[in-house]
Amino acid sequence: MPEGTPIETPDETSDETPDAPSAERRHLAAEKKNQRYVWWYLAYFLFGIHIVAFVMIYAISHAK
């Protein structure tokens, strides 16, 4: 490296804003919240499938 070439530090070349960690933290919190909703939707869906299956089994077993 030539003597006159300035060495740039990552802080000088970064395009991120000062509140980037806060934005990342908000993004991670939103992602965690969305993931929790996905698990709840999956739980309700599976519960509903089982209810439908039990009703169908009951209907078939009591059909004449």
N, CA and C atoms as an extended XYZ file, in Angstrom:
192
Properties=species:S:1:pos:R:3:atomname:S:1:resname:S:1:resid:I:1 pbc="F F F"
N         0.853       -1.172        0.000 N   MET     1
C         0.000        0.000        0.000 CA  MET     1
C         0.898        1.234        0.000 C   MET     1
N         0.654        2.180       -0.913 N   PRO     2
C         1.476        3.397       -0.951 CA  PRO     2
C         1.277        4.232        0.314 C   PRO     2
N         2.296        5.035        0.609 N   GLU     3
C         2.277        5.837        1.838 CA  GLU     3
C         1.175        6.886        1.853 C   GLU     3
N         0.800        7.444        0.720 N   GLY     4
C        -0.166        8.531        0.690 CA  GLY     4
C        -1.622        8.095        0.670 C   GLY     4
N        -1.885        6.788        0.599 N   THR     5
C        -3.257        6.303        0.517 CA  THR     5
C        -3.895        6.273        1.903 C   THR     5
N        -4.995        7.000        2.086 N   PRO     6
C        -5.642        6.971        3.411 CA  PRO     6
C        -6.366        5.637        3.629 C   PRO     6
N        -6.312        5.178        4.848 N   ILE     7
C        -7.011        3.937        5.212 CA  ILE     7
C        -8.365        4.322        5.784 C   ILE     7
N        -9.420        3.793        5.165 N   GLU     8
C       -10.772        4.114        5.623 CA  GLU     8
C       -11.212        3.089        6.654 C   GLU     8
N       -11.778        3.580        7.714 N   THR     9
C       -12.303        2.684        8.741 CA  THR     9
C       -13.750        2.356        8.399 C   THR     9
N       -14.268        1.259        8.909 N   PRO    10
C       -15.666        0.899        8.620 CA  PRO    10
C       -16.660        1.966        9.061 C   PRO    10
N       -16.314        2.737       10.093 N   ASP    11
C       -17.222        3.787       10.554 CA  ASP    11
C       -17.375        4.888        9.518 C   ASP    11
N       -16.317        5.184        8.776 N   GLU    12
C       -16.369        6.252        7.799 CA  GLU    12
C       -17.085        5.833        6.521 C   GLU    12
N       -17.024        4.570        6.184 N   THR    13
C       -17.620        4.121        4.936 CA  THR    13
C       -19.017        3.559        5.123 C   THR    13
N       -19.499        3.504        6.343 N   SER    14
C       -20.806        2.917        6.607 CA  SER    14
C       -21.917        3.845        6.134 C   SER    14
N       -22.902        3.287        5.431 N   ASP    15
C       -24.055        4.060        4.973 CA  ASP    15
C       -25.227        3.975        5.940 C   ASP    15
N       -25.050        3.273        7.049 N   GLU    16
C       -26.138        3.099        7.998 CA  GLU    16
C       -26.343        4.372        8.810 C   GLU    16
N       -27.562        4.578        9.233 N   THR    17
C       -27.885        5.730       10.060 CA  THR    17
C       -27.520        5.429       11.502 C   THR    17
N       -27.424        6.430       12.353 N   PRO    18
C       -27.068        6.186       13.755 CA  PRO    18
C       -28.098        5.331       14.493 C   PRO    18
N       -29.354        5.357       14.059 N   ASP    19
C       -30.372        4.580       14.761 CA  ASP    19
C       -30.562        3.195       14.139 C   ASP    19
N       -29.577        2.725       13.381 N   ALA    20
C       -29.686        1.416       12.734 CA  ALA    20
C       -29.841        0.284       13.746 C   ALA    20
N       -29.107        0.253       14.849 N   PRO    21
C       -29.340       -0.828       15.820 CA  PRO    21
C       -30.766       -0.808       16.356 C   PRO    21
N       -31.317        0.382       16.531 N   SER    22
C       -32.691        0.484       16.993 CA  SER    22
C       -33.651       -0.054       15.937 C   SER    22
N       -33.398        0.258       14.671 N   ALA    23
C       -34.234       -0.244       13.589 CA  ALA    23
C       -34.124       -1.759       13.497 C   ALA    23
N       -32.915       -2.270       13.660 N   GLU    24
C       -32.728       -3.726       13.610 CA  GLU    24
C       -33.441       -4.389       14.786 C   GLU    24
N       -33.369       -3.749       15.938 N   ARG    25
C       -34.036       -4.292       17.120 CA  ARG    25
C       -35.545       -4.310       16.918 C   ARG    25
N       -36.087       -3.242       16.308 N   ARG    26
C       -37.527       -3.205       16.024 CA  ARG    26
C       -37.908       -4.282       15.015 C   ARG    26
N       -37.053       -4.479       14.013 N   HIS    27
C       -37.315       -5.515       13.007 CA  HIS    27
C       -37.334       -6.903       13.646 C   HIS    27
N       -36.378       -7.168       14.532 N   LEU    28
C       -36.331       -8.468       15.195 CA  LEU    28
C       -37.536       -8.666       16.105 C   LEU    28
N       -37.965       -7.605       16.776 N   ALA    29
C       -39.146       -7.706       17.628 CA  ALA    29
C       -40.396       -7.986       16.800 C   ALA    29
N       -40.507       -7.316       15.656 N   ALA    30
C       -41.658       -7.547       14.773 CA  ALA    30
C       -41.622       -8.959       14.209 C   ALA    30
N       -40.437       -9.432       13.869 N   GLU    31
C       -40.311      -10.787       13.337 CA  GLU    31
C       -40.699      -11.820       14.392 C   GLU    31
N       -40.294      -11.581       15.627 N   LYS    32
C       -40.654      -12.495       16.718 CA  LYS    32
C       -42.164      -12.501       16.933 C   LYS    32
N       -42.772      -11.319       16.865 N   LYS    33
C       -44.221      -11.211       17.033 CA  LYS    33
C       -44.945      -11.935       15.892 C   LYS    33
N       -44.473      -11.741       14.658 N   ASN    34
C       -45.086      -12.413       13.508 CA  ASN    34
C       -44.928      -13.922       13.607 C   ASN    34
N       -43.773      -14.378       14.079 N   GLN    35
C       -43.551      -15.815       14.218 CA  GLN    35
C       -44.500      -16.389       15.270 C   GLN    35
N       -44.733      -15.646       16.336 N   ARG    36
C       -45.671      -16.103       17.364 CA  ARG    36
C       -47.080      -16.219       16.786 C   ARG    36
N       -47.476      -15.257       15.951 N   TYR    37
C       -48.792      -15.336       15.310 CA  TYR    37
C       -48.884      -16.547       14.386 C   TYR    37
N       -47.823      -16.857       13.668 N   VAL    38
C       -47.828      -18.012       12.772 CA  VAL    38
C       -48.037      -19.293       13.579 C   VAL    38
N       -47.380      -19.410       14.732 N   TRP    39
C       -47.567      -20.596       15.559 CA  TRP    39
C       -49.000      -20.692       16.070 C   TRP    39
N       -49.593      -19.550       16.444 N   TRP    40
C       -50.989      -19.572       16.897 CA  TRP    40
C       -51.930      -19.975       15.763 C   TRP    40
N       -51.716      -19.444       14.569 N   TYR    41
C       -52.553      -19.821       13.419 CA  TYR    41
C       -52.405      -21.310       13.127 C   TYR    41
N       -51.190      -21.826       13.210 N   LEU    42
C       -50.966      -23.250       12.983 CA  LEU    42
C       -51.690      -24.081       14.039 C   LEU    42
N       -51.624      -23.645       15.284 N   ALA    43
C       -52.301      -24.374       16.360 CA  ALA    43
C       -53.809      -24.389       16.145 C   ALA    43
N       -54.391      -23.248       15.815 N   TYR    44
C       -55.838      -23.202       15.553 CA  TYR    44
C       -56.216      -24.064       14.356 C   TYR    44
N       -55.397      -24.033       13.316 N   PHE    45
C       -55.677      -24.831       12.129 CA  PHE    45
C       -55.670      -26.320       12.459 C   PHE    45
N       -54.629      -26.767       13.163 N   LEU    46
C       -54.541      -28.188       13.516 CA  LEU    46
C       -55.679      -28.593       14.453 C   LEU    46
N       -56.034      -27.728       15.380 N   PHE    47
C       -57.155      -28.011       16.277 CA  PHE    47
C       -58.441      -28.143       15.467 C   PHE    47
N       -58.651      -27.249       14.530 N   GLY    48
C       -59.846      -27.293       13.692 CA  GLY    48
C       -59.902      -28.547       12.840 C   GLY    48
N       -58.776      -28.954       12.300 N   ILE    49
C       -58.728      -30.182       11.499 CA  ILE    49
C       -59.135      -31.383       12.351 C   ILE    49
N       -58.676      -31.423       13.594 N   HIS    50
C       -59.031      -32.536       14.469 CA  HIS    50
C       -60.519      -32.524       14.804 C   HIS    50
N       -61.083      -31.360       15.033 N   ILE    51
C       -62.521      -31.276       15.312 CA  ILE    51
C       -63.311      -31.799       14.116 C   ILE    51
N       -62.937      -31.374       12.913 N   VAL    52
C       -63.620      -31.843       11.704 CA  VAL    52
C       -63.479      -33.360       11.573 C   VAL    52
N       -62.288      -33.872       11.833 N   ALA    53
C       -62.074      -35.317       11.736 CA  ALA    53
C       -62.933      -36.069       12.748 C   ALA    53
N       -63.025      -35.585       13.970 N   PHE    54
C       -63.846      -36.263       14.982 CA  PHE    54
C       -65.321      -36.223       14.618 C   PHE    54
N       -65.783      -35.103       14.081 N   VAL    55
C       -67.184      -35.009       13.648 CA  VAL    55
C       -67.445      -35.977       12.506 C   VAL    55
N       -66.524      -36.096       11.571 N   MET    56
C       -66.706      -37.035       10.454 CA  MET    56
C       -66.696      -38.483       10.955 C   MET    56
N       -65.801      -38.806       11.885 N   ILE    57
C       -65.778      -40.155       12.439 CA  ILE    57
C       -67.092      -40.454       13.153 C   ILE    57
N       -67.579      -39.490       13.915 N   TYR    58
C       -68.845      -39.667       14.618 CA  TYR    58
C       -69.983      -39.875       13.624 C   TYR    58
N       -70.010      -39.066       12.562 N   ALA    59
C       -71.087      -39.163       11.567 CA  ALA    59
C       -71.040      -40.510       10.846 C   ALA    59
N       -69.862      -40.973       10.508 N   ILE    60
C       -69.746      -42.250        9.800 CA  ILE    60
C       -70.120      -43.412       10.706 C   ILE    60
N       -69.684      -43.338       11.956 N   SER    61
C       -69.963      -44.447       12.870 CA  SER    61
C       -71.435      -44.508       13.284 C   SER    61
N       -72.168      -43.412       13.181 N   HIS    62
C       -73.581      -43.391       13.556 CA  HIS    62
C       -74.511      -43.354       12.338 C   HIS    62
N       -73.962      -43.513       11.150 N   ALA    63
C       -74.804      -43.520        9.943 CA  ALA    63
C       -75.557      -44.853        9.845 C   ALA    63
N       -76.727      -44.790        9.264 N   LYS    64
C       -77.525      -46.032        9.126 CA  LYS    64
C       -77.479      -46.521        7.706 C   LYS    64
